Amino acid sequence: MSSEVRQSGLAQTPELSESLGPRGFDLMFDLVAELDLPPGSTVLDVGAREAYHCIELSRRFGFITHGIEPVRRHLGNAADALDALAAAEPEVAARICMQRASLSGWAYQTRVST
């Protein structure tokens, strides 16, 4: 047993040596593809950060994507990404909407506005 393991109080077990088999980012897109949703389906991305998943879901599947993100810095980066996308792929960018909100705030605003 290594001194680091002894010092941390963790016993070395076979389970700790096994890989969890991490998968890449494309796993989500593979799972979405299996759902066979039609283009134009609406998707909500909670915690959308810089809109990467919104962009890819719109680009790959033709989805209308709504991203909500509470952090202003991420929204600024998302705006930059969407501006660049609008110049290169305007039809994709037109299907994406980003909004500053938390999930609880967004759900409340949605209920009030309907």
Secondary structure as GFF3:
##gff-version 3
##sequence-region A 1 114
A	DSSP	alpha_helix	3	8	.	.	.	ID=ss1
A	DSSP	alpha_helix	14	17	.	.	.	ID=ss2
A	DSSP	alpha_helix	26	35	.	.	.	ID=ss3
A	DSSP	beta_strand	42	46	.	.	.	ID=ss4
A	DSSP	alpha_helix	52	61	.	.	.	ID=ss5
A	DSSP	beta_strand	64	69	.	.	.	ID=ss6
A	DSSP	alpha_helix	72	88	.	.	.	ID=ss7
A	DSSP	alpha_helix	90	93	.	.	.	ID=ss8
A	DSSP	beta_strand	96	100	.	.	.	ID=ss9
A	DSSP	alpha_helix	103	113	.	.	.	ID=ss10
###
